[in-house]
Amino acid sequence: MNKQIEAVIFDWAGTTVDFGCFAPVQVFVQIFEQAGVPVTIEEARKPMGMLKIDHIRTMLEMPRISAAFEEVHGRPFTEEDVQTLYGQFEEALMKTLAKYTDPIAGVCETVQTLREQGIKIGSTTGYTREMMEVVTREAKKKGYAPDFLATADDTNQFGRPYPYMLFRNIEALQIQSTKSVVKVGDTTSDMQEAKNAGVLAIGVIVGSSEMGYTEAEYAALPEDEKRKLIEATRKKFEASGADYTIETMPDLLPLLEKITQPVMM
């Protein structure tokens, strides 16, 4: 048999732009600090890939953060607190988002090659449509523009791990079968989204939110430390359902070639 790939659907921050996915992380830390409940970078990253309001709600549900909030405010958090924090998040993120739109190394070239092979390029995100107007505009100036984008605004606010944003892509790109689709992302939420949609899940390691390093921090690491970090991140993806992992975006092309090779019966 010969498996044909007709579409690759990418995540945005941490996958195709914003090495390390730092735009939202810094803002999550900032808004919780302002609420009197300091959080760690690790806590802020854990729900990454989800719709941002769901991300905030998930953080508040973490036992340590939930207890800290109740201690500071004298009551458990409410949905009103979620909405307040999200409003602060959205306002702060919109001020800085344009700075975090540089395509990650190898992305533009990989996408160009995929298009030359007749493969369609889709995308999903944890950002809102309004946020993505900034990201798509700035990324396009720098050479990256997929054929289609779906946000949770298109799916009645059902973001990852729900599969609906992927289904919107599949419909818009006119792909007949989910078996012909690959999802590439940098978070465990991306892998869960892919599995729930019945498409191949590929985790990209270097530059990912799961790895959580800036480009300069990663480049400065000794080679043995890089290997340990890569393997630890790979295990996170595999544990969340990834069918495959790649270290960097240029590794996607040989992987897809391998996947589509005829299998001798």
C-alpha contacts under 8 A as a table, 3 or more apart, distances in Angstrom:
res1	aa1	res2	aa2	distance
1	M	262	P	5.32
1	M	263	V	5.36
1	M	264	M	7.38
1	M	265	M	7.95
2	N	260	T	5.78
2	N	261	Q	6.03
2	N	262	P	4.34
2	N	263	V	6.52
3	K	180	S	7.36
3	K	259	I	6.87
3	K	260	T	4.71
3	K	261	Q	7.15
3	K	262	P	7.23
4	Q	180	S	5.81
4	Q	260	T	5.81
5	I	8	V	7.65
5	I	119	I	7.06
5	I	179	K	7.90
5	I	180	S	4.55
5	I	181	V	5.90
5	I	182	V	7.26
5	I	256	L	7.74
5	I	260	T	7.15
6	E	118	G	7.42
6	E	119	I	5.00
6	E	120	K	6.25
6	E	175	I	6.98
6	E	180	S	5.33
6	E	181	V	6.14
7	A	119	I	5.19
7	A	120	K	4.51
7	A	121	I	5.82
7	A	122	G	7.06
7	A	173	L	7.83
7	A	175	I	7.43
7	A	180	S	6.69
7	A	181	V	5.01
7	A	182	V	6.41
8	V	119	I	7.03
8	V	120	K	6.34
8	V	121	I	5.26
8	V	122	G	6.15
8	V	181	V	5.92
8	V	182	V	4.80
8	V	183	K	5.88
8	V	184	V	7.20
9	I	121	I	5.77
9	I	122	G	4.20
9	I	123	S	4.82
9	I	124	T	7.13
9	I	166	L	7.58
9	I	169	N	7.67
9	I	181	V	7.43
9	I	182	V	6.12
9	I	183	K	4.76
9	I	184	V	6.20
10	F	15	T	7.11
10	F	16	T	7.22
10	F	121	I	7.50
10	F	122	G	6.15
10	F	123	S	4.60
10	F	124	T	6.44
10	F	183	K	5.86
10	F	184	V	4.86
10	F	185	G	6.05
11	D	14	G	7.75
11	D	15	T	5.70
11	D	16	T	6.80
11	D	123	S	5.59
11	D	124	T	5.21
11	D	125	T	5.61
11	D	183	K	7.84
11	D	184	V	6.36
11	D	185	G	5.01
11	D	186	D	7.35
11	D	190	D	7.43
12	W	15	T	5.38
12	W	16	T	5.13
12	W	17	V	5.86
12	W	123	S	7.10
12	W	124	T	6.99
12	W	125	T	5.92
12	W	185	G	7.84
13	A	16	T	6.24
13	A	17	V	5.05
13	A	18	D	5.16
13	A	19	F	7.30
13	A	20	G	7.85
13	A	21	C	5.15
13	A	101	T	7.96
13	A	125	T	7.83
14	G	17	V	5.87
14	G	18	D	5.37
14	G	19	F	5.15
14	G	20	G	5.16
14	G	21	C	4.30
14	G	22	F	8.00
14	G	185	G	7.80
14	G	186	D	5.88
14	G	207	G	5.76
14	G	208	S	4.63
14	G	209	S	5.54
15	T	18	D	7.60
15	T	19	F	7.40
15	T	104	I	7.36
15	T	184	V	7.51
15	T	185	G	5.62
15	T	186	D	5.47
15	T	204	V	6.75
15	T	207	G	7.01
15	T	208	S	6.21
16	T	19	F	7.97
16	T	103	P	5.60
16	T	104	I	5.52
16	T	107	V	5.96
17	V	21	C	7.89
17	V	100	Y	7.22
17	V	101	T	5.38
17	V	102	D	5.28
17	V	103	P	4.14
17	V	104	I	5.11
17	V	139	A	7.60
18	D	21	C	5.18
18	D	22	F	6.69
18	D	23	A	7.28
18	D	100	Y	5.03
18	D	101	T	5.55
18	D	102	D	5.84
18	D	103	P	6.70
18	D	104	I	6.66
18	D	207	G	7.97
19	F	22	F	7.32
19	F	103	P	7.96
19	F	104	I	5.92
19	F	207	G	4.56
19	F	208	S	6.70
19	F	213	Y	7.96
19	F	214	T	6.35
19	F	215	E	6.27
20	G	207	G	4.54
20	G	208	S	5.00
20	G	209	S	5.03
20	G	211	M	7.05
20	G	212	G	5.10
20	G	213	Y	5.34
20	G	214	T	5.35
20	G	215	E	7.18
21	C	24	P	6.98
21	C	25	V	7.13
21	C	207	G	7.50
21	C	208	S	6.59
21	C	209	S	5.16
21	C	212	G	7.28
22	F	25	V	5.15
22	F	26	Q	6.22
22	F	100	Y	7.57
22	F	209	S	7.82
22	F	214	T	7.82
23	A	26	Q	6.14
23	A	27	V	7.02
23	A	93	L	7.14
23	A	96	T	7.37
23	A	97	L	6.29
23	A	100	Y	5.96
24	P	27	V	5.25
24	P	28	F	6.22
24	P	93	L	6.74
25	V	28	F	5.20
25	V	29	V	6.38
25	V	41	I	7.03
25	V	44	A	6.05
25	V	45	R	6.45
26	Q	29	V	5.27
26	Q	30	Q	6.19
27	V	30	Q	4.85
27	V	31	I	6.17
27	V	89	F	6.21
27	V	92	A	6.66
27	V	93	L	6.39
28	F	31	I	5.47
28	F	32	F	6.35
28	F	44	A	6.14
28	F	56	I	7.82
28	F	89	F	6.75
29	V	32	F	5.49
29	V	33	E	6.15
29	V	38	P	7.01
29	V	39	V	5.99
29	V	40	T	7.09
29	V	41	I	6.94
29	V	44	A	6.51
30	Q	33	E	5.15
30	Q	34	Q	6.29
31	I	34	Q	5.02
31	I	35	A	6.29
31	I	85	L	6.56
31	I	88	Q	6.64
31	I	89	F	6.44
32	F	35	A	4.91
32	F	36	G	6.45
32	F	37	V	5.25
32	F	38	P	5.58
32	F	39	V	6.55
32	F	85	L	7.75
33	E	36	G	5.19
33	E	37	V	5.37
33	E	38	P	4.50
33	E	39	V	7.10
34	Q	37	V	7.37
35	A	38	P	7.90
36	G	69	F	7.71
36	G	72	V	6.78
37	V	65	I	7.14
37	V	68	A	6.25
37	V	69	F	5.96
37	V	72	V	7.34
39	V	43	E	6.25
39	V	44	A	6.76
39	V	65	I	7.36
40	T	43	E	5.15
40	T	44	A	6.25
41	I	44	A	5.00
41	I	45	R	6.12
42	E	45	R	5.15
42	E	46	K	6.19
43	E	46	K	5.37
43	E	59	M	7.17
44	A	47	P	7.18
44	A	48	M	7.62
44	A	59	M	7.12
45	R	48	M	5.16
45	R	209	S	6.96
45	R	210	E	7.51
47	P	50	M	6.19
47	P	55	H	5.54
47	P	58	T	6.82
47	P	59	M	7.31
47	P	189	S	7.47
48	M	55	H	6.82
48	M	187	T	6.40
48	M	188	T	7.92
48	M	189	S	7.02
48	M	209	S	7.18
49	G	125	T	7.13
49	G	126	G	5.37
49	G	160	R	6.92
49	G	187	T	5.89
49	G	188	T	7.55
49	G	189	S	5.33
49	G	190	D	6.39
50	M	54	D	6.27
50	M	55	H	5.62
50	M	126	G	5.16
50	M	159	G	6.20
50	M	160	R	5.15
50	M	161	P	7.08
50	M	189	S	6.40
51	L	54	D	5.29
51	L	55	H	6.10
51	L	125	T	7.71
51	L	126	G	4.27
51	L	127	Y	6.33
51	L	128	T	7.72
51	L	152	A	7.03
51	L	157	Q	7.86
51	L	158	F	7.92
51	L	159	G	5.23
51	L	160	R	6.64
52	K	55	H	4.73
52	K	56	I	6.33
52	K	86	Y	7.56
52	K	126	G	6.07
52	K	127	Y	6.53
53	I	56	I	5.18
53	I	57	R	6.29
53	I	82	V	7.24
53	I	83	Q	7.58
53	I	86	Y	5.80
54	D	57	R	4.99
54	D	58	T	6.00
55	H	58	T	5.11
55	H	59	M	6.24
56	I	59	M	5.10
56	I	60	L	6.28
56	I	82	V	6.55
56	I	85	L	7.46
56	I	86	Y	6.98
57	R	60	L	5.15
57	R	61	E	6.29
57	R	82	V	5.95
58	T	61	E	5.03
58	T	62	M	6.55
59	M	62	M	5.30
59	M	65	I	6.88
60	L	63	P	7.91
60	L	65	I	5.72
60	L	66	S	5.23
60	L	69	F	7.87
60	L	77	F	7.31
61	E	65	I	7.06
61	E	66	S	5.60
62	M	65	I	5.43
62	M	66	S	5.77
63	P	66	S	5.10
63	P	67	A	6.04
64	R	67	A	5.25
64	R	68	A	6.11
65	I	68	A	4.98
65	I	69	F	6.02
66	S	69	F	5.18
66	S	70	E	6.30
66	S	76	P	7.10
66	S	77	F	7.19
67	A	70	E	5.15
67	A	71	E	6.15
67	A	76	P	7.86
68	A	71	E	5.06
68	A	72	V	6.21
69	F	72	V	5.25
69	F	73	H	5.95
69	F	74	G	7.86
69	F	75	R	7.64
69	F	76	P	6.83
69	F	77	F	6.77
70	E	73	H	5.24
70	E	74	G	5.09
70	E	75	R	4.67
70	E	76	P	4.79
70	E	77	F	6.81
71	E	74	G	5.42
71	E	75	R	7.28
73	H	76	P	7.68
77	F	81	D	6.05
77	F	82	V	7.74
78	T	81	D	5.22
78	T	82	V	6.66
79	E	82	V	4.91
79	E	83	Q	6.30
80	E	83	Q	5.09
80	E	84	T	6.14
81	D	84	T	4.99
81	D	85	L	6.09
82	V	85	L	5.30
82	V	86	Y	6.06
83	Q	86	Y	5.03
83	Q	87	G	6.13
84	T	87	G	5.19
84	T	88	Q	6.45
85	L	88	Q	5.12
85	L	89	F	6.07
86	Y	89	F	4.83
86	Y	90	E	6.04
87	G	90	E	5.25
87	G	91	E	6.25
88	Q	91	E	5.26
88	Q	92	A	6.17
89	F	92	A	5.31
89	F	93	L	5.94
90	E	93	L	5.22
90	E	94	M	6.11
91	E	94	M	5.51
91	E	95	K	6.80
92	A	95	K	5.47
92	A	96	T	7.04
93	L	96	T	5.47
93	L	97	L	5.64
94	M	97	L	5.33
94	M	98	A	7.86
94	M	131	M	6.68
95	K	98	A	7.79
96	T	99	K	5.80
96	T	100	Y	7.48
97	L	100	Y	5.52
97	L	101	T	7.29
97	L	131	M	7.72
97	L	134	V	7.10
97	L	135	V	7.04
98	A	101	T	5.84
98	A	134	V	6.21
98	A	135	V	6.32
98	A	138	E	6.48
99	K	102	D	7.71
100	Y	135	V	7.99
101	T	135	V	5.87
101	T	138	E	6.16
101	T	139	A	5.42
102	D	139	A	6.32
102	D	142	K	6.82
103	P	107	V	6.43
103	P	108	C	7.17
103	P	139	A	6.68
103	P	142	K	7.06
103	P	143	G	7.68
103	P	144	Y	6.73
104	I	107	V	5.80
104	I	207	G	7.59
105	A	108	C	7.71
105	A	249	M	7.56
106	G	109	E	5.45
106	G	110	T	5.98
106	G	248	T	7.67
106	G	249	M	5.67
106	G	250	P	5.59
107	V	110	T	5.17
107	V	111	V	6.11
107	V	144	Y	7.73
107	V	249	M	5.90
107	V	250	P	7.29
108	C	111	V	5.24
108	C	112	Q	6.15
108	C	143	G	6.32
108	C	144	Y	5.72
109	E	112	Q	5.11
109	E	113	T	6.31
109	E	250	P	7.99
110	T	113	T	5.19
110	T	114	L	6.23
110	T	249	M	6.92
110	T	250	P	5.98
110	T	252	L	7.69
110	T	253	L	7.10
111	V	114	L	5.03
111	V	115	R	6.21
111	V	121	I	7.45
112	Q	115	R	5.18
112	Q	116	E	6.29
113	T	116	E	4.99
113	T	117	Q	6.38
114	L	117	Q	5.09
114	L	118	G	6.56
114	L	119	I	5.30
114	L	120	K	7.48
114	L	253	L	7.78
115	R	118	G	4.98
115	R	119	I	5.10
115	R	120	K	6.32
115	R	121	I	7.54
116	E	119	I	7.38
120	K	147	D	6.85
120	K	173	L	6.98
121	I	146	P	5.20
121	I	147	D	5.22
121	I	148	F	6.86
122	G	146	P	5.63
122	G	147	D	5.61
122	G	148	F	4.77
122	G	149	L	6.06
122	G	169	N	5.96
122	G	173	L	7.62
123	S	146	P	6.66
123	S	148	F	6.09
123	S	149	L	4.79
123	S	150	A	6.35
123	S	166	L	7.88
123	S	169	N	7.19
124	T	149	L	5.85
124	T	150	A	5.10
124	T	151	T	5.96
124	T	165	M	6.11
124	T	166	L	6.81
125	T	128	T	7.78
125	T	150	A	7.11
125	T	151	T	5.75
125	T	152	A	7.81
126	G	151	T	6.98
126	G	152	A	7.35
126	G	159	G	6.79
126	G	160	R	7.41
127	Y	131	M	5.91
127	Y	132	M	6.34
127	Y	151	T	6.81
127	Y	152	A	7.89
128	T	131	M	5.20
128	T	132	M	6.17
128	T	151	T	5.99
128	T	152	A	6.65
128	T	153	D	6.41
129	R	132	M	4.98
129	R	133	E	6.27
129	R	151	T	5.99
129	R	152	A	7.87
129	R	153	D	6.32
130	E	133	E	5.28
130	E	134	V	7.23
131	M	134	V	5.59
131	M	135	V	6.59
132	M	135	V	4.72
132	M	136	T	5.63
133	E	136	T	5.48
133	E	137	R	6.03
134	V	137	R	5.34
134	V	138	E	6.21
135	V	138	E	5.37
135	V	139	A	5.89
136	T	139	A	5.14
136	T	140	K	5.89
136	T	145	A	6.90
137	R	140	K	5.38
137	R	141	K	6.61
138	E	141	K	5.24
138	E	142	K	6.67
139	A	142	K	5.04
139	A	143	G	6.37
139	A	144	Y	5.35
139	A	145	A	6.79
140	K	143	G	5.06
140	K	144	Y	4.83
140	K	145	A	5.14
141	K	144	Y	7.47
146	P	149	L	7.14
147	D	173	L	7.98
148	F	169	N	6.56
148	F	172	A	7.36
148	F	173	L	7.49
149	L	169	N	7.05
150	A	153	D	7.93
150	A	154	D	6.35
150	A	165	M	5.38
150	A	166	L	7.51
150	A	168	R	6.47
150	A	169	N	6.54
151	T	154	D	5.58
151	T	155	T	7.20
151	T	159	G	7.47
151	T	165	M	6.32
152	A	155	T	4.95
152	A	156	N	6.42
152	A	157	Q	4.52
152	A	158	F	5.55
152	A	159	G	4.98
152	A	165	M	6.67
153	D	156	N	5.94
153	D	157	Q	5.43
154	D	157	Q	7.23
154	D	165	M	7.43
155	T	158	F	5.51
155	T	159	G	7.42
155	T	164	Y	6.27
155	T	165	M	6.55
158	F	162	Y	6.18
158	F	164	Y	7.10
159	G	162	Y	5.67
159	G	163	P	7.68
159	G	164	Y	7.42
159	G	165	M	7.03
160	R	163	P	6.63
160	R	189	S	6.03
160	R	190	D	7.02
160	R	192	Q	7.54
160	R	193	E	5.51
161	P	189	S	5.56
161	P	190	D	7.07
161	P	192	Q	5.39
161	P	193	E	4.35
161	P	196	N	7.26
162	Y	165	M	7.72
162	Y	193	E	5.72
162	Y	196	N	6.74
162	Y	197	A	7.92
163	P	166	L	5.54
163	P	167	F	6.46
163	P	193	E	5.11
163	P	194	A	6.80
163	P	196	N	5.58
163	P	197	A	4.85
164	Y	167	F	4.88
164	Y	168	R	6.25
164	Y	197	A	7.64
165	M	168	R	5.11
165	M	169	N	6.51
166	L	169	N	5.10
166	L	170	I	6.24
166	L	193	E	7.80
166	L	194	A	7.66
166	L	197	A	6.89
167	F	170	I	4.95
167	F	171	E	6.11
167	F	197	A	7.26
168	R	171	E	5.20
168	R	172	A	6.09
169	N	172	A	5.11
169	N	173	L	5.88
170	I	173	L	5.29
170	I	174	Q	5.96
170	I	175	I	5.27
170	I	176	Q	7.78
170	I	178	T	7.55
170	I	181	V	7.96
171	E	174	Q	5.03
171	E	175	I	6.42
172	A	175	I	7.95
175	I	178	T	7.45
175	I	180	S	7.47
175	I	181	V	7.95
176	Q	180	S	7.87
177	S	180	S	5.63
177	S	181	V	7.46
178	T	181	V	5.31
178	T	197	A	7.49
178	T	198	G	6.14
178	T	199	V	5.43
179	K	198	G	7.21
179	K	199	V	5.89
179	K	200	L	7.45
180	S	199	V	7.57
181	V	199	V	5.52
181	V	200	L	6.49
182	V	194	A	8.00
182	V	199	V	5.73
182	V	200	L	4.70
182	V	201	A	6.21
182	V	202	I	7.25
183	K	190	D	7.72
183	K	191	M	7.88
183	K	194	A	5.99
183	K	199	V	6.70
183	K	200	L	6.01
183	K	201	A	5.14
183	K	202	I	6.06
184	V	190	D	7.51
184	V	201	A	6.27
184	V	202	I	4.78
184	V	203	G	5.84
184	V	204	V	6.81
185	G	190	D	5.29
185	G	191	M	7.00
185	G	201	A	7.88
185	G	202	I	6.50
185	G	203	G	5.24
185	G	204	V	6.03
186	D	190	D	6.70
186	D	203	G	5.51
186	D	204	V	5.34
186	D	205	I	6.61
186	D	208	S	4.78
186	D	209	S	5.98
186	D	210	E	6.49
187	T	190	D	5.24
187	T	191	M	6.79
187	T	203	G	7.30
187	T	208	S	7.10
187	T	209	S	6.23
187	T	210	E	5.77
187	T	237	F	7.41
188	T	191	M	5.08
188	T	192	Q	6.30
188	T	210	E	7.79
188	T	236	K	7.29
188	T	237	F	5.97
188	T	240	S	5.63
189	S	192	Q	5.06
189	S	193	E	6.04
190	D	193	E	5.05
190	D	194	A	6.25
190	D	201	A	7.78
191	M	194	A	5.16
191	M	195	K	6.26
191	M	201	A	5.45
191	M	202	I	7.12
191	M	203	G	7.05
191	M	237	F	7.10
191	M	240	S	6.23
191	M	241	G	5.92
191	M	242	A	5.58
192	Q	195	K	5.11
192	Q	196	N	6.04
192	Q	240	S	6.56
192	Q	241	G	6.62
193	E	196	N	5.24
193	E	197	A	6.28
194	A	197	A	5.12
194	A	198	G	6.20
194	A	199	V	5.30
194	A	200	L	6.41
194	A	201	A	5.37
195	K	198	G	5.06
195	K	199	V	6.06
195	K	200	L	7.10
195	K	201	A	6.64
195	K	241	G	6.89
196	N	199	V	7.88
200	L	242	A	7.80
200	L	243	D	6.23
201	A	241	G	7.35
201	A	242	A	4.93
201	A	243	D	5.22
201	A	244	Y	6.57
202	I	242	A	5.61
202	I	243	D	6.01
202	I	244	Y	4.85
202	I	245	T	5.18
202	I	246	I	7.16
203	G	234	R	7.70
203	G	237	F	6.06
203	G	242	A	6.28
203	G	244	Y	6.56
203	G	245	T	4.61
203	G	246	I	6.28
204	V	207	G	7.79
204	V	208	S	6.55
204	V	245	T	5.87
204	V	246	I	4.99
204	V	247	E	5.71
204	V	248	T	6.11
204	V	249	M	6.89
205	I	208	S	5.38
205	I	210	E	7.53
205	I	211	M	6.75
205	I	230	I	6.45
205	I	233	T	6.37
205	I	234	R	6.72
205	I	245	T	7.18
205	I	246	I	6.24
205	I	247	E	4.82
205	I	248	T	6.47
206	V	211	M	6.88
206	V	230	I	7.18
206	V	247	E	5.53
206	V	248	T	5.66
207	G	211	M	6.78
207	G	212	G	7.25
207	G	213	Y	6.89
207	G	214	T	7.30
207	G	215	E	6.96
207	G	248	T	7.96
208	S	211	M	5.23
208	S	212	G	6.24
208	S	213	Y	7.89
209	S	212	G	4.74
209	S	213	Y	7.79
210	E	233	T	6.33
210	E	236	K	7.85
211	M	229	L	7.09
211	M	230	I	7.67
211	M	233	T	5.97
213	Y	216	A	7.99
213	Y	217	E	5.86
213	Y	218	Y	5.77
214	T	217	E	5.12
214	T	218	Y	6.12
215	E	218	Y	5.24
215	E	219	A	6.11
216	A	219	A	5.11
216	A	220	A	6.19
217	E	220	A	5.28
217	E	221	L	6.69
218	Y	221	L	5.47
218	Y	226	K	7.32
221	L	225	E	6.07
221	L	226	K	6.11
222	P	225	E	5.33
222	P	226	K	6.35
223	E	226	K	5.01
223	E	227	R	6.30
224	D	227	R	5.13
224	D	228	K	6.36
225	E	228	K	5.12
225	E	229	L	6.16
226	K	229	L	5.11
226	K	230	I	6.06
227	R	230	I	5.06
227	R	231	E	6.14
228	K	231	E	5.26
228	K	232	A	6.13
229	L	232	A	5.16
229	L	233	T	6.15
230	I	233	T	5.21
230	I	234	R	6.04
230	I	247	E	7.31
231	E	234	R	4.92
231	E	235	K	6.26
232	A	235	K	5.28
232	A	236	K	6.58
233	T	236	K	5.11
233	T	237	F	6.51
234	R	237	F	5.25
234	R	238	E	6.23
234	R	245	T	6.54
235	K	238	E	5.02
235	K	239	A	5.97
236	K	239	A	5.16
236	K	240	S	6.40
237	F	240	S	5.19
237	F	241	G	6.52
237	F	242	A	5.38
237	F	245	T	7.37
238	E	241	G	5.25
238	E	242	A	4.76
238	E	243	D	7.12
238	E	244	Y	7.60
238	E	245	T	7.83
239	A	242	A	7.29
242	A	245	T	6.86
246	I	249	M	7.05
246	I	251	D	5.79
246	I	252	L	6.52
247	E	251	D	6.72
248	T	251	D	5.65
248	T	252	L	7.59
249	M	252	L	5.52
250	P	253	L	6.16
251	D	254	P	5.89
251	D	255	L	6.38
252	L	255	L	5.11
252	L	256	L	6.12
253	L	256	L	5.28
253	L	257	E	6.25
254	P	257	E	4.95
254	P	258	K	6.18
255	L	258	K	5.05
255	L	259	I	6.19
256	L	259	I	4.92
256	L	260	T	6.12
257	E	260	T	5.27
257	E	261	Q	6.27
258	K	261	Q	5.31
